[in-house]
Amino acid sequence: MHFGLIIISAMLILAVNMGLRQALGIFLPEMGEIYALSMPSLSFAFAFQNLLWGAIAPFAGVLAERHGYGKVLFTGSLIYSLGTALLAVSESAWVYHLSNGVLLGIGVGATTFSVVLGAVSKNVSDKHRSVALGIASAGGSLGQFIYAIAGNMLNQSAGYGNTMLIFAVTVLTIPLLMLPLSKSKPSTLHEKTSGTPFKDKNFILLTSGFFVCGFHVAFISVHLPNYAAFCGLSTDVAATSLAIIGLCNVFGTIAAGWLGGRFHKPYLLSSVYMARALLILMFFLSPKSAANFYWFSVIMGMLWLSTVPLTSGSVAQLFGAGKVASIFGWVMFGHQVGAFVAVYSAGWIVEKTGGYDMAWYLSVGLGVIAAVMHLPMNREVFRQAQKNHVST
């Protein structure tokens, strides 16, 4: 099958997968009233969702490699849709935790980057893989733009419950969108790997850096709407900010994929994390107006998921394209541990201090640490590892 169709399919699946999940932060202030929960309790469900889908991702990747990508995506989409629908039909606190924390965690984990990009990596040549991963990853950003705008408009016109039901229906499009990926056969490659990835220095550094990416993305996507409310700004400003991040990252992610095919990926990752740290510091110190939220969103959007094609591409270079779904799944778990820490700790910080200051400072510090982490990754090691693998 022509790899262009596979890339489009992957892009659309990730648009649904990431778009819906990252737009849920818009509803955070309203969820507190509907489910009668405190900010730490609300945040814990989001945090657990992030942690669970990170834990599910590597196992979903292994199942996809062994039994086919379509089966995993189909099952995950049904669970994802069920969890979203339950948010619409119940105001019970325990149903909220079951839906947002557990079912969405499982559903997102089975339909996320590790599985989808694993299928893309197997069907694209080494020469075009980095760009292909960038284009496919951009789907998540495009979805964020669409779901943030549509979600805010639907919530204002149709209400929270109806919006969640509509979102649940959109998840059911994944079984149709996955058809090109379902024809991607289980791996039959016997690629050479230098032992378990858990002992590989570069794997550890990539995973540790991706922890910081998860911290940044989850903190901003979940808590930026509530932070806007703290600053006296409307939900429209928050929704527009998330939409701008998504739209700009379509270009940022594709550009990262293109650059990753020409320059050493870990050095590009170092630049992204340092740029994030400086941007977050500038935003935090600036006056809080709608205009400043928007310029922050434009620049953050260029950096948002640009780490995904660079990190998944690094995994493909180090361990082989046929192992991306499983090994990148473990790297993604590190990402989601960071997301868990970010979402829950930010809610706890707000509860204890009455503001987000400590969370912003923590984001800056972690960005600097991640930038430094990627510098020891030697270019020659990556080149030699890639030569040792069977090309797909």
N, C-alpha and C positions, 0 to 999 in steps of 0.2 A: 504494500500500500504506500502511496506517495506520502513522504514524511510531512508535507505541508498540511495535509488534512489532519494528521495526528497532532501537529502543533496547534492548529485552530481548535480542535477538540479539547486539548489540554488547557488552553487559554480560557475557554468558556467554562469548563468544569471548575477551574480555580476561581473564576469570577463569582460563581455561586458559592463555592466553599468558603472563600475568604471574605467576599463582599458582605454576606449576611452576618457572619460572625463578628466582623470588625464594626458593623453598623449598630450592633446591639448596645454599645456604650451610649448612644443617643437617648436610649430609654432609661438609663440608670436613675435619674432623679424621679421619674414616674414610677419605676419599679418599687422604690421605697414606699410609696403611698399604696400601691396596689397590694403588695404582699406584706405590708406592715413590718418591714425589716430594717435594721440599722445599716449604716454604711459598711461596717466590717462584715456583717452577715451577707449583704448583697455582694460585696467584693469577694467573699470566700467562694461563692458559687462560680463566679467568673474565673477565679484563680484555680479552683479545682478542675474546671473545664479545660483550662490551658494545660494543666499538669497531666490530666488523663489523656488528652489527645496527643500529647507528646509521648506518653508511655505506650499508647496504642500504635503510633506511627511505625516504629521499627518492626513490630510483629505483623502489621498490615503489609509492610514492604516485603517481608519474608514470604507471606502467603501469596502475595501478588507474583513474586518471582517463581514460586513453585506451582501455583495453580491457575494463574492468569489474572491480569489486572482488572478485567471486566467484572469478575465475580466479587472481588473485594469492593470495587466502587459501587456496585449495585447494592450490596448489603449495607454498606456505610450510608448511602443516600437514604435508604428507608429509615434507618435509625435516626439520622439527622432530621428528616422531615417530621418524624413522630415527636421528637423532643421539642421542635419549634412549635408544633401544633398544640402540645400540652401547655406551653406557656400562654396560649390564647384562651384556653377553656377553663382554667382554674386560677383562683386567687389564693390557694393554699401555699403556705411557706414551704412545706416539705415537697410539694409538687414542683415548686420553683427550683429547689435544689436538685431534685431528681432530673428535671428537664434541662435546665441551664448547666448544671454541674456534671451530670453523668451521661445522659443520652446525647447531648450536643458534643460532649467530650469524645465519646466513642465515634459518633457519626463524622465529626470533623476529622478525627485522626485517621479514619479509613478512607477519606476522600481528599487528603491534603497533598502537600508538595512532594513528600517522599514517594508516594505511590504514583502520582501523575508524572512527576519529572523522571521517575525511574523508567516509565514507559517511553517517554521522549528520548532519554539517553540511549536506550537500546536500539532505537530506530533512526538515529541521526549519526552521521560520520563524525570523527574527531574534529575535522576541519570546521564543521558547521555547528557543533554541539553547543558551544558557549552562547552563540547568538540565539539558537533555538531555545535554550533554557531561559534566556532573557525574555524572549517573546512570550513563551508559555507562562513564565512567572508574572509578567505584566498583567495577565488576566486577573490575578488577585487584586491588583490595584484598580483596574477598570471596574471590577465588581464593587469595590469599596465606594468608588465615586457614584455608581448607579444606586446602590442600596442606601447610601447615606442620604442622597437627595430624595429618592422615592420613599424611603422609610419615614423621613420627617414630614413629607407632604401627606402620605397616607395616614400617619398618626394624627395629624391635625384635622383631616377630613373624615376619616373612617374610624379612628380610635385605635387604641393599643391592641385589643384582641383581634380585630379584623386584619390589622397590619401583620400580626404574627401568623395568622392563617394564610394570608397571601404569600408571605415569606416561605411557609411550609410547602406550599404548592410549587413554588419556584425550585425548591430542592429536588422535587420529583422529575425535573428535566434532566438531571444528571444521568439516569439510565439511558436516555436517548443520546445525550452528548457523548457518552462513553463508547458508542459503537466502534469508532475507529480504534480506540485503545483496547477494546475487548478482543480485537483480532491480533493484538501484540502477544506473541506466544510466550509461555513460560521460558525462563532462561535455560538454555542448553550449553552455555559457554562454560569452559573450564579455565577461568582466568586465574592467573598467578597472583597471589597476594602474599605479602611478607608477614605471615602469621596473623594473629588476631589484631583488629584495628585498635582495641582498647589499650594496647601496649605501644602504639605508634605515637611518637611525639607530636607529629603534625595533626593527627586525629584529635588528640587531647587539646591542642591549641585551638583548632577550628571549633571544637565543641564548646570550649570555654568562651571563645569570642562570640559564638552564636547565642550563648546564655545572655550576653549583654544586648544583642539584637532583640531577643525575646523580651527582655526587660523594657527596652525603649518602646517597642511596638505595642505591647500590651498596656503599659502604663498610659501612653498617649491615647490609644484607641478607646480604652475603657474610661479613663478619668478626665480626658480633656473636656468633654461636655460638662461634667460636674465642676471642673476648674473654671470654665467659662461662666457658669452660674455664680460661683464664688466671686468672680470679678464683676458681677452685675450685668453680664451680657446675656442675650437671649439664646434660646435653643437653636434659632436659625443660624446664629454665628457659629455655634458648635457644629451643627450639621454641615454647614458650608465649609468649615475648616477641614473636617474629615473628608468631604468630597474633593476638596482641592488637593489634599494629600494623595488621595487615590488617583486623581487625574494626572497630576504631575509625575507620579511614580510610574505610570505607563511608559513615559519617555525615559525616566531615570533607570528603570529596570532593563529596558531594551538597550540603552546606552551602556549599562554595566556589562550586559552580555557581550556586546560588541567589543568593548575594551578588554574584557576577559579573554577574548580570543587573540589579543595582540600583546598584552602585558601580563606580568606575573600576578596572578589573582590575589594571593595573600597581601601583597603590597597595596593593591587597590582596596582591599578590605580595610587595611590599616588607615588609609586615607578617608574612607567612608566613616569609620568610627570616630576619628578625630574631628571630622567636619561636624558630625552629630553633636559631639561634646561642646564644641564652640558655639554651635547654633542654639542649643538648649540653654547655655549660659546667657547668651545675648537676649534670648526671648524672655527668660526669667527676670533679667534685670531691666527690661524695657517696660514702659507704661502699658497697661493692659487695655487696649482698645481693639475694636473689630479689625482695624487695618493691620495692627501688629499680629493678631491671630492669623490673618490671611497671609502676610509675608512669611511668617514662620511656617505656615502650611505649605507654601510653594516650595521653599528650600528643603524642608523636611520630606516633602513628597519626592523630590529628586533622589533622596537618600533612603527612603522608606524600606522597600523590599529589594533594593539593589544588591543587598548582601546575598540574596537567595541564589541567583545564577552563579555568582562568584564562589559561594561556598559549595553548592552542589557540583559545580564544575571542578572544583578542587578535589572533591571526593572521587569524581570520575577519573581524574588524572592519577590519583594515588592508588585507587583500589579497582578501577575498571568500570566501564559503563554498565555491565550486567549486574553490578552490586550496588548501584546507586540507591535503589528503593530501600534496601535493608540498612546499609551503612549510613546513608544520609538520614534515614529514619532515626538512628541513634544520635546523630548530630542534632536533628530536630528536637529530640527529647531534651537535650541541653538547652535549646532555645525555649522550650516550654517550661522548664524549671525556672528559667529567668522570668518568663511571663507570670508564673504562679507567684514568685517572690514579689514582683512588681505590683500586681493587681491587689494582692492581699495586704502587703506592707503599706501601700499608698492609702488604702482604706483605714488601716490601723493608725497611720500617721495623722490623717484628718481627724479621726475620733479623739486622739490623744492631744494634738496640738492645735486643732481648729484650722489648719491650713495645709498646703501642699509643699511648703518650702523645703523641708528635708528630702522629700521625694525628688524634687528637681535637682538639688545638689548631688544626691546619690546618682542620678542619671548622668550628670556631667562627669563625676569621678569614674564611673564604670566605663564610659565612652573612652576616656583617656587610657584606662587599663587595657581595654580591648585593642586599641590602636597599637599599643606597645607589644601585645601578645603575638601579633601576626608578623612582626619584623624578623624573628629568628627562622622563619620558614624559608629554607634555601631553595632557590630557583632550580638548581641542578638536581636536587633530590626529586622534585616534581617531574622534571624531564625524564630522568632515569626510570621512575616508577611507571610513567606512561608507556615507555618503550617495552616494559616487561609484560604488558597486558595484551590480550588478544583484541584487536580492533573489531568494533561492531559494524 
